[in-house]
């Protein structure tokens, strides 16, 4: 590593260290004002309007998105656009959360009179407890930082990290207060992996056409052929509509090693796993995933209430 590379690493590490120190100070300062802010938001009958300008505006967008996805109806309002007509987006039941590290951002201060006149509660996140915005807010959340992590001590770095952390603290605390569950999260994220696993059932994704079903006396040659053709890495042994067992490609490989020259004399039931793990089509995907993980298997047979084979679901189908 060159001297210049070591210098770059030092700067990167110092940046992270400076921001971590700022968060540590903020952690210890969290108190009654934070609880008041949480209470105001919990009792809000409208939406939480999050606003900020410049870099604070970018952080405000993220905070609004996090809150909205974790059970607190919220959206971002650009303060400049608000002053030119978008104030109509704020109803009397809403609460306003304003971000400005200096607390003197002109575009934010211009909309404060309207917020007061409209009867909205105002929560301010600033780094200056005596700033205009802090003094005119119902609640002030202090994110004072000793210094920016920027090498020039100018660009918003520690301060925007503190803003983001405060927003996350509000979101997670509100989640706890609302008893927001993983299922609630899934309902708001139906397109995500978690939402898919929590909301969709086995029946939605199981393979049910052209299932690789064989008889108990299926020969070794036919086993290999059906496993290859089926594309599931297994065959299901069914006799008189009753599932007798399952044979996987792994079972076949182990049998070939064990029986060697006599392998082609065996039948399916000779190497089958009897009483294979099953699940019903109405179960959630997350239940199927849990069962497969606990049993260290990649497939489950999907059965009806009377034990008839309806399909096959594999871990791959859930992970898609």
C-alpha atoms as a printed R data frame, in Angstrom:
    type eleno elety resid chain resno       x       y       z
1   ATOM     1    CA   UNK     A     1   0.000   0.000   0.000
2   ATOM     2    CA   UNK     A     2   1.371   3.419  -0.962
3   ATOM     3    CA   UNK     A     3   1.673   6.367   1.393
4   ATOM     4    CA   UNK     A     4  -1.081   8.150  -0.539
5   ATOM     5    CA   UNK     A     5  -3.416   5.163  -0.180
6   ATOM     6    CA   UNK     A     6  -2.759   5.054   3.553
7   ATOM     7    CA   UNK     A     7  -3.585   8.764   3.707
8   ATOM     8    CA   UNK     A     8  -6.889   8.173   1.921
9   ATOM     9    CA   UNK     A     9  -7.812   5.361   4.307
10  ATOM    10    CA   UNK     A    10  -7.020   7.607   7.261
11  ATOM    11    CA   UNK     A    11  -9.364  10.287   5.952
12  ATOM    12    CA   UNK     A    12 -12.152   7.773   5.334
13  ATOM    13    CA   UNK     A    13 -11.809   6.274   8.803
14  ATOM    14    CA   UNK     A    14 -11.680   9.684  10.449
15  ATOM    15    CA   UNK     A    15 -14.892  10.666   8.661
16  ATOM    16    CA   UNK     A    16 -16.703   7.615   9.995
17  ATOM    17    CA   UNK     A    17 -15.246   8.161  13.471
18  ATOM    18    CA   UNK     A    18 -16.325  11.818  13.544
19  ATOM    19    CA   UNK     A    19 -19.864  10.952  12.517
20  ATOM    20    CA   UNK     A    20 -20.016   8.073  15.021
21  ATOM    21    CA   UNK     A    21 -18.968  10.442  17.806
22  ATOM    22    CA   UNK     A    22 -21.731  12.860  16.807
23  ATOM    23    CA   UNK     A    23 -24.304  10.067  16.998
24  ATOM    24    CA   UNK     A    24 -23.003   8.963  20.402
25  ATOM    25    CA   UNK     A    25 -23.543  12.475  21.782
26  ATOM    26    CA   UNK     A    26 -27.023  12.621  20.264
27  ATOM    27    CA   UNK     A    27 -27.905   9.230  21.754
28  ATOM    28    CA   UNK     A    28 -27.208  10.494  25.264
29  ATOM    29    CA   UNK     A    29 -29.148  13.724  24.721
30  ATOM    30    CA   UNK     A    30 -32.383  12.018  23.648
31  ATOM    31    CA   UNK     A    31 -35.058  12.735  26.242
32  ATOM    32    CA   UNK     A    32 -38.373  14.413  26.985
33  ATOM    33    CA   UNK     A    33 -38.561  16.407  23.749
34  ATOM    34    CA   UNK     A    34 -38.183  13.208  21.752
35  ATOM    35    CA   UNK     A    35 -41.014  11.592  23.700
36  ATOM    36    CA   UNK     A    36 -43.187  14.669  23.103
37  ATOM    37    CA   UNK     A    37 -42.523  14.432  19.362
38  ATOM    38    CA   UNK     A    38 -43.464  10.753  19.337
39  ATOM    39    CA   UNK     A    39 -46.670  11.508  21.266
40  ATOM    40    CA   UNK     A    40 -47.658  14.282  18.853
41  ATOM    41    CA   UNK     A    41 -47.156  12.019  15.843
42  ATOM    42    CA   UNK     A    42 -49.004   9.117  17.456
43  ATOM    43    CA   UNK     A    43 -52.001  11.339  18.138
44  ATOM    44    CA   UNK     A    44 -51.966  12.905  14.663
45  ATOM    45    CA   UNK     A    45 -55.247  12.259  12.852
46  ATOM    46    CA   UNK     A    46 -53.800  13.298   9.503
47  ATOM    47    CA   UNK     A    47 -50.415  12.776   7.909
48  ATOM    48    CA   UNK     A    48 -46.883  13.682   8.900
49  ATOM    49    CA   UNK     A    49 -45.553  16.269   6.449
50  ATOM    50    CA   UNK     A    50 -41.743  16.225   6.288
51  ATOM    51    CA   UNK     A    51 -39.957  19.217   4.786
52  ATOM    52    CA   UNK     A    52 -36.392  20.382   4.303
53  ATOM    53    CA   UNK     A    53 -34.249  22.330   1.841
54  ATOM    54    CA   UNK     A    54 -31.053  21.323   0.071
55  ATOM    55    CA   UNK     A    55 -29.196  18.428   1.699
56  ATOM    56    CA   UNK     A    56 -31.719  18.488   4.551
57  ATOM    57    CA   UNK     A    57 -34.412  18.083   1.911
58  ATOM    58    CA   UNK     A    58 -32.808  14.895   0.618
59  ATOM    59    CA   UNK     A    59 -32.697  13.523   4.160
60  ATOM    60    CA   UNK     A    60 -36.316  14.618   4.706
61  ATOM    61    CA   UNK     A    61 -37.364  12.609   1.625
62  ATOM    62    CA   UNK     A    62 -35.762   9.499   3.049
63  ATOM    63    CA   UNK     A    63 -37.301  10.040   6.486
64  ATOM    64    CA   UNK     A    64 -40.752  10.492   4.962
65  ATOM    65    CA   UNK     A    65 -40.337   7.290   2.948
66  ATOM    66    CA   UNK     A    66 -39.180   5.323   6.000
67  ATOM    67    CA   UNK     A    67 -42.063   6.580   8.112
68  ATOM    68    CA   UNK     A    68 -44.624   5.845   5.400
69  ATOM    69    CA   UNK     A    69 -43.354   2.277   5.016
70  ATOM    70    CA   UNK     A    70 -43.394   1.594   8.753
71  ATOM    71    CA   UNK     A    71 -46.915   2.609   9.662
72  ATOM    72    CA   UNK     A    72 -46.834   6.414   9.873
73  ATOM    73    CA   UNK     A    73 -48.631   8.009   6.877
74  ATOM    74    CA   UNK     A    74 -46.161  10.598   5.639
75  ATOM    75    CA   UNK     A    75 -44.895  12.448   2.583
76  ATOM    76    CA   UNK     A    76 -42.226  14.989   1.655
77  ATOM    77    CA   UNK     A    77 -43.184  18.586   0.877
78  ATOM    78    CA   UNK     A    78 -40.642  20.839  -0.828
79  ATOM    79    CA   UNK     A    79 -40.633  24.110   1.149
80  ATOM    80    CA   UNK     A    80 -40.046  26.330  -1.882
81  ATOM    81    CA   UNK     A    81 -42.915  24.702  -3.778
82  ATOM    82    CA   UNK     A    82 -45.040  24.926  -0.632
83  ATOM    83    CA   UNK     A    83 -44.568  28.698  -0.489
84  ATOM    84    CA   UNK     A    84 -45.758  28.921  -4.111
85  ATOM    85    CA   UNK     A    85 -49.025  27.030  -3.761
86  ATOM    86    CA   UNK     A    86 -48.340  23.562  -2.357
87  ATOM    87    CA   UNK     A    87 -49.283  24.633   1.170
88  ATOM    88    CA   UNK     A    88 -52.719  23.422   0.174
89  ATOM    89    CA   UNK     A    89 -51.340  19.911   0.623
90  ATOM    90    CA   UNK     A    90 -51.250  20.467   4.392
91  ATOM    91    CA   UNK     A    91 -54.593  19.792   6.093
92  ATOM    92    CA   UNK     A    92 -55.499  20.962   9.584
93  ATOM    93    CA   UNK     A    93 -55.116  17.419  10.957
94  ATOM    94    CA   UNK     A    94 -51.502  17.089   9.790
95  ATOM    95    CA   UNK     A    95 -48.278  17.472  11.740
96  ATOM    96    CA   UNK     A    96 -45.240  19.152  10.158
97  ATOM    97    CA   UNK     A    97 -41.707  17.871  10.699
98  ATOM    98    CA   UNK     A    98 -39.158  20.451   9.497
99  ATOM    99    CA   UNK     A    99 -35.436  19.822   9.024
100 ATOM   100    CA   UNK     A   100 -32.857  22.615   8.995
101 ATOM   101    CA   UNK     A   101 -29.494  22.227  10.686
102 ATOM   102    CA   UNK     A   102 -29.033  25.979  11.047
103 ATOM   103    CA   UNK     A   103 -32.665  26.531  11.919
104 ATOM   104    CA   UNK     A   104 -32.558  29.665   9.777
105 ATOM   105    CA   UNK     A   105 -33.350  28.265   6.326
106 ATOM   106    CA   UNK     A   106 -35.389  30.990   4.651
107 ATOM   107    CA   UNK     A   107 -37.665  28.663   2.656
108 ATOM   108    CA   UNK     A   108 -38.598  26.799   5.852
109 ATOM   109    CA   UNK     A   109 -39.168  29.920   7.944
110 ATOM   110    CA   UNK     A   110 -41.475  31.373   5.290
111 ATOM   111    CA   UNK     A   111 -44.008  28.565   5.763
112 ATOM   112    CA   UNK     A   112 -43.941  28.623   9.592
113 ATOM   113    CA   UNK     A   113 -46.611  31.386   9.865
114 ATOM   114    CA   UNK     A   114 -48.975  29.308   7.733
115 ATOM   115    CA   UNK     A   115 -48.348  26.220   9.874
116 ATOM   116    CA   UNK     A   116 -49.225  28.187  13.015
117 ATOM   117    CA   UNK     A   117 -52.268  29.817  11.453
118 ATOM   118    CA   UNK     A   118 -53.457  26.467  10.132
119 ATOM   119    CA   UNK     A   119 -53.304  24.999  13.617
120 ATOM   120    CA   UNK     A   120 -50.684  22.347  12.795
121 ATOM   121    CA   UNK     A   121 -48.201  21.059  15.323
122 ATOM   122    CA   UNK     A   122 -44.618  21.789  14.267
123 ATOM   123    CA   UNK     A   123 -41.680  19.538  15.143
124 ATOM   124    CA   UNK     A   124 -38.256  20.947  14.282
125 ATOM   125    CA   UNK     A   125 -34.999  19.043  13.851
126 ATOM   126    CA   UNK     A   126 -32.111  21.506  14.046
127 ATOM   127    CA   UNK     A   127 -28.593  21.766  15.415
128 ATOM   128    CA   UNK     A   128 -29.230  25.191  16.973
129 ATOM   129    CA   UNK     A   129 -31.506  25.233  20.006
130 ATOM   130    CA   UNK     A   130 -31.820  29.037  19.868
131 ATOM   131    CA   UNK     A   131 -32.536  29.240  16.138
132 ATOM   132    CA   UNK     A   132 -35.680  30.832  14.724
133 ATOM   133    CA   UNK     A   133 -37.127  27.477  13.674
134 ATOM   134    CA   UNK     A   134 -36.411  25.834  17.046
135 ATOM   135    CA   UNK     A   135 -37.979  28.715  18.978
136 ATOM   136    CA   UNK     A   136 -41.130  28.663  16.835
137 ATOM   137    CA   UNK     A   137 -41.670  24.907  17.011
138 ATOM   138    CA   UNK     A   138 -43.903  23.000  19.402
139 ATOM   139    CA   UNK     A   139 -41.100  20.495  19.858
140 ATOM   140    CA   UNK     A   140 -37.397  20.844  19.088
141 ATOM   141    CA   UNK     A   141 -35.210  17.799  18.476
142 ATOM   142    CA   UNK     A   142 -31.585  18.840  18.931
143 ATOM   143    CA   UNK     A   143 -29.018  17.300  16.566
144 ATOM   144    CA   UNK     A   144 -26.131  19.572  17.472
145 ATOM   145    CA   UNK     A   145 -22.771  18.222  16.231
146 ATOM   146    CA   UNK     A   146 -19.346  19.476  17.280
147 ATOM   147    CA   UNK     A   147 -17.978  19.452  13.743
148 ATOM   148    CA   UNK     A   148 -18.746  18.323  10.245
149 ATOM   149    CA   UNK     A   149 -16.793  15.296   9.052
150 ATOM   150    CA   UNK     A   150 -15.921  17.115   5.825
151 ATOM   151    CA   UNK     A   151 -12.156  17.843   5.600
152 ATOM   152    CA   UNK     A   152 -13.036  21.527   5.157
153 ATOM   153    CA   UNK     A   153 -15.580  21.363   8.008
154 ATOM   154    CA   UNK     A   154 -18.109  22.857   5.591
155 ATOM   155    CA   UNK     A   155 -20.142  20.237   3.680
156 ATOM   156    CA   UNK     A   156 -23.104  18.727   5.582
157 ATOM   157    CA   UNK     A   157 -21.818  15.336   6.711
158 ATOM   158    CA   UNK     A   158 -22.054  14.785  10.455
159 ATOM   159    CA   UNK     A   159 -25.151  16.972  10.527
160 ATOM   160    CA   UNK     A   160 -27.017  15.082   7.803
161 ATOM   161    CA   UNK     A   161 -26.047  11.768   9.404
162 ATOM   162    CA   UNK     A   162 -27.528  13.065  12.664
163 ATOM   163    CA   UNK     A   163 -30.717  14.139  10.865
164 ATOM   164    CA   UNK     A   164 -31.075  10.717   9.297
165 ATOM   165    CA   UNK     A   165 -30.477   8.930  12.594
166 ATOM   166    CA   UNK     A   166 -33.066  11.103  14.343
167 ATOM   167    CA   UNK     A   167 -35.591  10.280  11.634
168 ATOM   168    CA   UNK     A   168 -34.851   6.569  11.989
169 ATOM   169    CA   UNK     A   169 -35.176   6.846  15.771
170 ATOM   170    CA   UNK     A   170 -38.624   8.384  15.350
171 ATOM   171    CA   UNK     A   171 -39.671   5.718  12.848
172 ATOM   172    CA   UNK     A   172 -38.570   2.744  14.930
173 ATOM   173    CA   UNK     A   173 -40.011   4.169  18.145
174 ATOM   174    CA   UNK     A   174 -43.333   4.781  16.420
175 ATOM   175    CA   UNK     A   175 -43.259   1.224  15.046
176 ATOM   176    CA   UNK     A   176 -42.922  -0.094  18.583
177 ATOM   177    CA   UNK     A   177 -45.665   2.177  19.913
178 ATOM   178    CA   UNK     A   178 -48.045   1.116  17.125
179 ATOM   179    CA   UNK     A   179 -47.132  -2.586  17.563
180 ATOM   180    CA   UNK     A   180 -46.172  -2.620  13.902
181 ATOM   181    CA   UNK     A   181 -45.500  -6.235  12.864
182 ATOM   182    CA   UNK     A   182 -43.644  -7.994  10.086
183 ATOM   183    CA   UNK     A   183 -47.030  -8.740   8.508
184 ATOM   184    CA   UNK     A   184 -47.894  -5.028   8.551
185 ATOM   185    CA   UNK     A   185 -44.557  -4.338   6.883
186 ATOM   186    CA   UNK     A   186 -45.264  -6.983   4.256
187 ATOM   187    CA   UNK     A   187 -48.645  -5.447   3.420
188 ATOM   188    CA   UNK     A   188 -46.880  -2.164   2.647
189 ATOM   189    CA   UNK     A   189 -44.136  -3.943   0.673
190 ATOM   190    CA   UNK     A   190 -46.018  -6.558  -1.380
191 ATOM   191    CA   UNK     A   191 -43.405  -6.406  -4.133
192 ATOM   192    CA   UNK     A   192 -40.501  -7.106  -1.811
193 ATOM   193    CA   UNK     A   193 -39.055 -10.464  -0.831
194 ATOM   194    CA   UNK     A   194 -40.462 -10.329   2.696
195 ATOM   195    CA   UNK     A   195 -43.895  -9.238   1.483
196 ATOM   196    CA   UNK     A   196 -43.982 -12.055  -1.015
197 ATOM   197    CA   UNK     A   197 -43.086 -14.672   1.597
198 ATOM   198    CA   UNK     A   198 -45.514 -13.353   4.195
199 ATOM   199    CA   UNK     A   199 -48.505 -12.737   1.939
200 ATOM   200    CA   UNK     A   200 -48.367 -15.357  -0.804
201 ATOM   201    CA   UNK     A   201 -49.350 -18.959  -0.204
202 ATOM   202    CA   UNK     A   202 -47.746 -22.210  -1.280
203 ATOM   203    CA   UNK     A   203 -50.561 -22.660  -3.772
204 ATOM   204    CA   UNK     A   204 -49.495 -19.532  -5.639
205 ATOM   205    CA   UNK     A   205 -46.075 -20.857  -6.623
206 ATOM   206    CA   UNK     A   206 -46.142 -24.658  -6.312
207 ATOM   207    CA   UNK     A   207 -45.473 -26.887  -9.318
208 ATOM   208    CA   UNK     A   208 -48.668 -28.808 -10.040
209 ATOM   209    CA   UNK     A   209 -48.458 -29.734 -13.708
210 ATOM   210    CA   UNK     A   210 -46.665 -32.850 -14.989
211 ATOM   211    CA   UNK     A   211 -45.497 -33.909 -11.550
212 ATOM   212    CA   UNK     A   212 -42.780 -36.618 -11.576
213 ATOM   213    CA   UNK     A   213 -44.950 -39.373 -10.102
214 ATOM   214    CA   UNK     A   214 -43.846 -43.027 -10.302
215 ATOM   215    CA   UNK     A   215 -44.958 -46.396  -8.974
216 ATOM   216    CA   UNK     A   216 -43.220 -48.184  -6.109
217 ATOM   217    CA   UNK     A   217 -41.607 -50.723  -8.473
218 ATOM   218    CA   UNK     A   218 -40.117 -48.052 -10.744
219 ATOM   219    CA   UNK     A   219 -36.754 -49.293 -12.027
220 ATOM   220    CA   UNK     A   220 -33.431 -47.531 -11.509
221 ATOM   221    CA   UNK     A   221 -33.271 -46.626 -15.199
222 ATOM   222    CA   UNK     A   222 -36.757 -45.106 -15.104
223 ATOM   223    CA   UNK     A   223 -35.938 -43.258 -11.869
224 ATOM   224    CA   UNK     A   224 -33.009 -41.509 -13.525
225 ATOM   225    CA   UNK     A   225 -35.110 -40.711 -16.595
226 ATOM   226    CA   UNK     A   226 -38.056 -39.300 -14.608
227 ATOM   227    CA   UNK     A   227 -35.851 -37.223 -12.301
228 ATOM   228    CA   UNK     A   228 -34.100 -35.683 -15.307
229 ATOM   229    CA   UNK     A   229 -37.319 -35.051 -17.213
230 ATOM   230    CA   UNK     A   230 -39.209 -33.682 -14.206
231 ATOM   231    CA   UNK     A   231 -36.703 -30.892 -13.579
232 ATOM   232    CA   UNK     A   232 -37.290 -30.936  -9.817
233 ATOM   233    CA   UNK     A   233 -34.453 -33.205  -8.793
234 ATOM   234    CA   UNK     A   234 -36.879 -35.755  -7.348
235 ATOM   235    CA   UNK     A   235 -39.653 -38.238  -7.998
236 ATOM   236    CA   UNK     A   236 -42.714 -38.965  -5.862
237 ATOM   237    CA   UNK     A   237 -43.855 -42.542  -5.317
238 ATOM   238    CA   UNK     A   238 -47.657 -42.782  -5.330
239 ATOM   239    CA   UNK     A   239 -49.769 -45.924  -5.029
240 ATOM   240    CA   UNK     A   240 -53.590 -45.796  -5.049
241 ATOM   241    CA   UNK     A   241 -53.509 -41.994  -4.576
242 ATOM   242    CA   UNK     A   242 -51.392 -42.448  -1.444
243 ATOM   243    CA   UNK     A   243 -47.903 -40.949  -1.168
244 ATOM   244    CA   UNK     A   244 -45.508 -43.750  -0.305
245 ATOM   245    CA   UNK     A   245 -42.215 -41.921  -0.499
246 ATOM   246    CA   UNK     A   246 -39.849 -39.595  -2.300
247 ATOM   247    CA   UNK     A   247 -36.531 -40.183  -4.092
248 ATOM   248    CA   UNK     A   248 -34.158 -37.302  -4.776
249 ATOM   249    CA   UNK     A   249 -31.226 -37.109  -7.171
250 ATOM   250    CA   UNK     A   250 -29.024 -37.216  -4.060
251 ATOM   251    CA   UNK     A   251 -30.625 -40.509  -3.052
252 ATOM   252    CA   UNK     A   252 -29.837 -41.898  -6.506
253 ATOM   253    CA   UNK     A   253 -26.177 -40.822  -6.342
254 ATOM   254    CA   UNK     A   254 -25.747 -42.361  -2.906
255 ATOM   255    CA   UNK     A   255 -27.456 -45.568  -4.078
256 ATOM   256    CA   UNK     A   256 -25.147 -45.807  -7.115
257 ATOM   257    CA   UNK     A   257 -22.141 -45.566  -4.805
258 ATOM   258    CA   UNK     A   258 -23.592 -48.110  -2.371
259 ATOM   259    CA   UNK     A   259 -24.928 -50.726  -4.790
260 ATOM   260    CA   UNK     A   260 -22.435 -50.218  -7.647
261 ATOM   261    CA   UNK     A   261 -23.013 -52.991 -10.216
262 ATOM   262    CA   UNK     A   262 -26.280 -54.010  -8.537
263 ATOM   263    CA   UNK     A   263 -27.698 -50.474  -8.754
264 ATOM   264    CA   UNK     A   264 -29.809 -51.233 -11.819
265 ATOM   265    CA   UNK     A   265 -31.505 -54.095  -9.954
266 ATOM   266    CA   UNK     A   266 -33.092 -51.855  -7.306
267 ATOM   267    CA   UNK     A   267 -36.569 -50.350  -7.307
268 ATOM   268    CA   UNK     A   268 -37.743 -46.908  -6.208
269 ATOM   269    CA   UNK     A   269 -39.042 -48.006  -2.802
270 ATOM   270    CA   UNK     A   270 -35.656 -49.569  -1.990
271 ATOM   271    CA   UNK     A   271 -34.071 -46.128  -1.604
272 ATOM   272    CA   UNK     A   272 -37.098 -43.925  -0.972
273 ATOM   273    CA   UNK     A   273 -37.592 -41.646   2.003
274 ATOM   274    CA   UNK     A   274 -40.863 -42.737   3.520
275 ATOM   275    CA   UNK     A   275 -43.224 -40.206   5.136
276 ATOM   276    CA   UNK     A   276 -41.680 -37.219   3.340
277 ATOM   277    CA   UNK     A   277 -42.241 -33.689   4.654
278 ATOM   278    CA   UNK     A   278 -45.446 -32.095   3.385
279 ATOM   279    CA   UNK     A   279 -47.380 -28.846   3.524
280 ATOM   280    CA   UNK     A   280 -50.822 -27.688   2.400
281 ATOM   281    CA   UNK     A   281 -51.429 -25.196  -0.388
282 ATOM   282    CA   UNK     A   282 -53.032 -22.624   1.921
283 ATOM   283    CA   UNK     A   283 -49.883 -22.189   4.030
284 ATOM   284    CA   UNK     A   284 -47.799 -19.011   3.616
285 ATOM   285    CA   UNK     A   285 -44.508 -19.179   1.751
286 ATOM   286    CA   UNK     A   286 -42.664 -18.163   4.902
287 ATOM   287    CA   UNK     A   287 -44.051 -21.269   6.656
288 ATOM   288    CA   UNK     A   288 -42.785 -23.459   3.816
289 ATOM   289    CA   UNK     A   289 -39.375 -21.776   3.969
290 ATOM   290    CA   UNK     A   290 -39.173 -22.329   7.722
291 ATOM   291    CA   UNK     A   291 -40.097 -26.002   7.411
292 ATOM   292    CA   UNK     A   292 -37.498 -26.607   4.719
293 ATOM   293    CA   UNK     A   293 -34.801 -24.749   6.661
294 ATOM   294    CA   UNK     A   294 -35.534 -26.599   9.901
295 ATOM   295    CA   UNK     A   295 -35.434 -29.981   8.143
296 ATOM   296    CA   UNK     A   296 -32.471 -29.064   5.903
297 ATOM   297    CA   UNK     A   297 -34.335 -29.966   2.727
298 ATOM   298    CA   UNK     A   298 -35.013 -28.120  -0.526
299 ATOM   299    CA   UNK     A   299 -38.467 -29.469  -1.398
300 ATOM   300    CA   UNK     A   300 -41.861 -30.088   0.185
301 ATOM   301    CA   UNK     A   301 -44.735 -32.129  -1.180
302 ATOM   302    CA   UNK     A   302 -47.981 -30.168  -1.242
303 ATOM   303    CA   UNK     A   303 -50.929 -32.273  -0.148
304 ATOM   304    CA   UNK     A   304 -54.687 -31.931   0.226
305 ATOM   305    CA   UNK     A   305 -56.457 -32.315   3.563
306 ATOM   306    CA   UNK     A   306 -56.855 -36.054   2.885
307 ATOM   307    CA   UNK     A   307 -53.185 -36.541   1.999
308 ATOM   308    CA   UNK     A   308 -53.402 -36.593  -1.789
309 ATOM   309    CA   UNK     A   309 -50.518 -35.104  -3.760
310 ATOM   310    CA   UNK     A   310 -51.353 -31.649  -5.158
311 ATOM   311    CA   UNK     A   311 -47.955 -30.250  -6.020
312 ATOM   312    CA   UNK     A   312 -44.313 -29.680  -5.135
313 ATOM   313    CA   UNK     A   313 -42.727 -26.500  -3.783
314 ATOM   314    CA   UNK     A   314 -38.998 -25.897  -3.624
315 ATOM   315    CA   UNK     A   315 -36.835 -23.385  -1.794
316 ATOM   316    CA   UNK     A   316 -35.906 -21.905  -5.160
317 ATOM   317    CA   UNK     A   317 -39.583 -21.044  -5.809
318 ATOM   318    CA   UNK     A   318 -39.711 -19.046  -2.543
319 ATOM   319    CA   UNK     A   319 -36.431 -17.212  -3.122
320 ATOM   320    CA   UNK     A   320 -37.453 -15.945  -6.586
